[in-house]
Amino acid sequence: MKFDIITVFPEILNSYFNESILKRAQKKKLIKIKTHNLRDFTKDKHKKVDDKSYGGGVGMVLMAEPIIKAVLKVKAKKEKTKIILFSPVGKQFDNKIAFNFAKKYNHLIFICGHYEGFDARVEKALQDFGFKVQRISIGPYVLTGGELAAAVVIDSISRQIPGVLGKNESLEEKRFGIGVPVYTRPETFFCKKKKYAAPKVLISGNHKKIDEWRRSKIDKIRK
Ligand code: ADE
């Protein structure tokens, strides 16, 4: 899976993607993540990417042309590509969408909005080029830009790609779902004279009992 992100703040994202599991996944060539600075697709010497909103309004709007130029630069001929426009009023992202994107596409292009968003003609123009385009929101709140949304979406899609998580991690998730309580050393610790002990069953070595316990915990969480 290849991720291309068009943004005015590539450095924010690069530091996140170059750590931990996503770093390992890139090294193993399971995913490829590339950020593109929108300013590199401008014509003027000031690298202007935004302008005032027609009809008035306080904020600045990202201009359409640099965004479209950037997409045309990163598009690939033979890939199954989808373009995601981040917007607080897009379709609400969830694990099901992450799974479907991981299955259906091998190239995702993300456009991070900023300021008051981007020129509304971007979506139509990209569709006219024949691209599949979707507006995605990561939650019912307004962020200052789409960069955090891109990090969230790329992270959750990547972990659906076979090999990105370790075998044990993905197996555990399949068996029990997400949210099973976990414990590590020490078996017991004290805090303000109170004792906090890990459940005995997890230390018992009895895997049948451990599975039953985990399943019961998950059932409780879901209720
Ligand atoms: N840009 C601003 N708010 C956003 C949100 N909630 N999701 C995605 N992109 C956004």
Residues whose N, C-alpha, C, O or C-beta is under 5 A from the ligand:
A	BS01	ADE	F86 S87 P88 I136 S137 I138 G139 Y141 V142 L143 T144 G145 G146 A149
